[in-house]
Amino acid sequence: MRSRLAAILGSALILAGIVGFQPASAATSELFITQSCLADGRLEVTFDWRGNNPAASQQWLDLSLFNNGWAPGSFLGAGPLDPSSQRLAWSGLQQGSVHFVRLNQLLAAGVWDPSPTFTFSADVCGAGSGPGSPPQEPSQPDDSPELTRILAPIDAAAIEPSATQAGSYVVEARAGLPGGCARPAGYELTAAGGEILVEVFITIPAEPVPCTLIYGSYDVIVPLPSDLAAGDRVDINGTILVFTP
C-alpha cells in the first residue's frame, strides 16, 4: 500500500497524518510510504521523500511510537544517510501500531534542520506474504548486522591502586557507547619503556541501521605493568595520564 504524507506550508489546511510543521527550508516537506509484507511475516515500509538539502553534511530518518516531541532515547534513527538519499526501506516495524517519522538533516553550519513530523498506521501482516492471513506478532531478523571495531570515547580516566593486588596499579576509565547499537569490545595494552598504550574498543554496525540515539557508558579497569615507575605516561585512547605514586 502506497500513501503520500505531505506538509502544507503557509496554509491553515491540516492533512491527516501530519502532526507538526516546520519552515519551508526543513529537511523535507513531502513523504511517501509503501508498505509490504515479507515472506516471513515481517512488515517492510519504504520511505521516499523530497525537498531535502543535498548540501547538508548528513541526514537521518527517525522513527518513533511516541508523539512526545522526539524526546531523547524514545526513537530510533537510521543514518547517517548520504545527503542526496531520498529512499530508505525499513523492515520489522511493529505491526498495527501508529508510527511517527521525520527526516533530520545536519547543515553545514552545524545546525540540525528537522522536517515536520509525519504519522502513519502500520499494516498487519499474516504468516505468509499476502493480505488476509491471520495476524501474527512481527518477527525479528535472523541475521545480525556486520560490526566494525573502533576506539571508544573516553569520558574519564585515572591511575588508581589495584583493589585486588597490593602494590599494583590500574587505569580506571569510563568508556562511552555512542548509540544503542554500540557494545564493549575489550582492550589491548602495549608497553615500551615509560610509554604505555591502552586501547579500549567498542563495536558499532558497519552500515547504518536503526539504533536508539542515546549515549551510554561503561566502566573499564586495565591492570598496568608491575614495573610502573614515577613519570611513566599512559595513553588511553588519546587521553594522557602521568603516573605519580
N, C-alpha and C positions, 0 to 999 in steps of 0.2 A: 504494500500500500504506500503510495507516494502522496505526501501532503506538503503544502507550502506555508511557512510561517513568515510573515513579513512585518517589519516595523513601519508604521505610517507616521512619518515625522512632520511636525508643524501642523497637525490636524487633530481635532477632538475625537476623531473616529478611533475606536478601540476594536481590534480584531481578536477573535477567540484565539487563545494560545499565546498572547502577549501579556506579560506581567510587568514590563518596565520599558522605559525609553531612555535613549542617550542622544547626544548631539549627532548631527549628520556625519561627523568625522569618526564615529565609533567604528569598532573593528569590522562590523558587518551590519547591514540593515535588512538582509533577506536570508532566510534559512529554509532549505528544503530537506525533507526527510523521506527515506524509503525504508519500509520495514519488511523483513522477510524471515521465514522460519527455516533454520538449518536442518539437515537430516537427523542430527542428534537431539532435536527438540529445543535447541537454544534459539533465542531471538537475536537477529543481527539488524542493526539500524545503520543506514548510510546517511551521513550528513553532507549536504552540499550547500555552499554559501557564496555570497557575492559581497563586494564592497570593501573587502579588507585591503590594507595598505601594503603593497609588495615591497615598500622601502622599510618596513618595520624590521627590527632585528630578529624577532621570533614571534610565534603566536601559539596559543593553547586553545583546545576545546575542553571546556569544563562541563561536568555533568553532576547533577545532584538530585536526591529525592526530597530535598527540603527547600522550601521557599523562605529562606532566612537571611537574605542579603549576602549570600556567599560567605558565611562565617568560616574562618579558617578551620580545617580539619573535617568539614562537613560535606566535602565534594571531592570528586576525582577529576584529575586533569590529564589529558593526553597531549604530550608535547615534550620538548619544543618542536613545533612543526615548522617547515620551511615557510617563510613569509608569503610565498607565492601559492601555497597549497590552498585548495578550495574544496577538498573532499576528504572524508575520513569514515571508514567502516568500523563499527564498534559492536562486538558480539558479546553475548552473555548478559544482556541487560535484564533487570528484574521485570518479569512479565506482569501485565495487568496493573502496573503502577504508573502514576503520573511522574514524569521526569522534567527537570528544569535544565536548560542548556544555554550556554553563552560562548562566544568567541572572545578571547582576550589577547591583544597584541601589545608587544613592547616596542615603543617608538624609539627613534634614535636618541632623543633627549633623555631616555631612561624613565619615561612616564608610561604607565600601563593605561591602555585605552580599551575598555571593555565594550562589548556590544550590548544591546538590550538583552534582557532575559526572556527566552522563549520557553514554551512548555508544550509537552505532548504526552498522550497516553500510550503506553507501550502495549502492543498486541499480546495476545496469549497464544502460544504455540502448543500443538499436541505432540504426541510421541513420534509422529512422522513429520514430514516436511510440509504437508498441505494443511489448509484450514479445515475446521470441523472435527478434528480429532479430540479426544478427551484431554483437558488441560493437565499439565504436569509442572512440577517445580523446575525452574531453569537449572541446567547442569553447569558445571564449571569445566573449562577446557582441560583436557588431559595433559597437554604439553605445557611446560613452563618456559618462560622467555629465556633466551640466551643472555647470560650475565657477563659483565666485564668487571675486572678487579681494579680499583683505583685507590689512591691515598685518601684517608678520611680527613675531614676538617678537625682540627684540634681546638676545642673551646677553652681548655685549661690543662696545665701540666705542672708538675713539681717533682723534685727528687726528695724521697722520704725514706726513713729507716724501714727495713723489712719487718713486717709484723710476724713473720714465721721463722726467720733465720737471723739470729743475733749477729751484729757486726756487718750485715749486708744492707744494700740499698736497692730501692726500686724506683721506677718512674710511675707515678700515679697520674693518669690522664683521663680526661673526659673527651671522647670522640663523638663527632656529630654524625647523624643519619639524615641527610637532606632528602626527605620524602619517604612515603610509606613503603616503597619498594627497596630501599637501601637496607643492607644486612651486614653485620660484623663479619670480617673475613680474616681474622688473625693478625699477626705481626711478625716482623723479621728484625733481627739485631745483628749489626756488624760493628766490630771494634778494631781500631788501628791506632796504637799509641794512646794519646789522650783524647782522641775523637771517637765518639760512639754515635752511630746512626741507628735510629729506631724508626721503622716504617710500619705504620698501622694502616690496615686495609679494610675497605668495605666493598661490597658488590652492589652494582646497580644494573638494570636492564640495558643490554647493548643497543636496543632500539626503543623509541618512545612507546610506552604502554601506559594505560590508566593507572595512576598512583595517587594516593592522598598527598596533598601538598602541605604536610605538617612536618616540622623539623623535630627530630628526636635526638637522643644521645645515649651513650652507654659508657661504663667505666672500664678502663684498661689498666692492668698492673703488669709492668715489664721488669723482671729482675735484671739488675745491672751486673757487670763483671765483678768478681771478688777483689780484683786489684784496682778498683776505682780509687783515684787519688785526687787530692785537692786541686782545683783548676781544670779538671777534665771537663770537656764540653759534650753535652748530649743534645743531638739534633733529632727531634721527634716531629716528623712531617713539616720541617721548616721552623718549628719553634725551638729556640736555642736555650738550653739550661746549662748553667755552670755549677759544678759540684763544689759546695763549701761544707766541710764536715762540721 
